[in-house]
Amino acid sequence: MTKGCKICGISDLNTLKFLINHPYPPQFIGFICNYKKSSRYVEVEQLNELLKLDKKKSNFVAVLVKPDGDILEKIKHLPFDYYQIYDCTPDEIKEIKQKYNKKIITALTIKDEKDVEKYQSFLEVTDIYLFDSKGYEKSMAFDHSLIEKIKINKPLMIAGNIQVNDNLENYNNIADIIDISGGLETSGVKDKSKIDIFLNKIRQVYNEA
């Protein structure tokens, strides 16, 4: 898989257009579909409007925290390429994957090594692993070195209070995809100048042709 990035928590059309039309667009663009505690939560009606846009080279990701049948039915017609799922069992994810025919990003929230080891239970149902902090709607960090030893033939995505000014080379050594949200915001709003800096840095780090 091409190494790259995911920008999460998009909730307005201007920012989405900026991402999609950027010279180095993100491989993944995430939308918070059912987690109302997040300031980046997007109502289904708004998703219907946002996702009319041609995604071009990016993949659209539905971010779902323990989704119920109601939200899954409401978004099933939308052009999501991946469902990023928190707080579901492997069996629950398998059922969702089969019913809605979507690729799965299994999101595991990490505090210690025991949390990391849970990834093994999801091997059959996961297309990409996301290792995130316990923060959910809050930008929190975790010890990224905890996932350095994982050797599996699946792409690894890393999140958890990553900032635009971080040395992205460090993440490149332990994950295939960098997932960033709050680090691209100013006063809680996506900041195009930060996004531009980040996407150009990603291009440089991964040297994508």
Salt bridges, closest charged atoms under 4 A:
GLU49 OE2 - LYS52 NZ 3.10
ASP70 OD2 - LYS74 NZ 3.35
GLU73 OE1 - LYS76 NZ 2.64
GLU73 OE2 - LYS99 NZ 3.86
ASP81 OD2 - LYS55 NZ 2.98
GLU92 OE1 - LYS66 NZ 3.58
ASP115 OD1 - LYS118 NZ 3.21
ASP115 OD2 - LYS134 NZ 3.63
ASP127 OD2 - LYS97 NZ 3.02
GLU137 OE2 - LYS138 NZ 3.57
ASP179 OD2 - LYS6 NZ 2.83
GLU185 OE2 - ARG40 NE 2.67
GLU185 OE2 - LYS190 NZ 2.56
ASP196 OD1 - HIS22 NE2 2.69
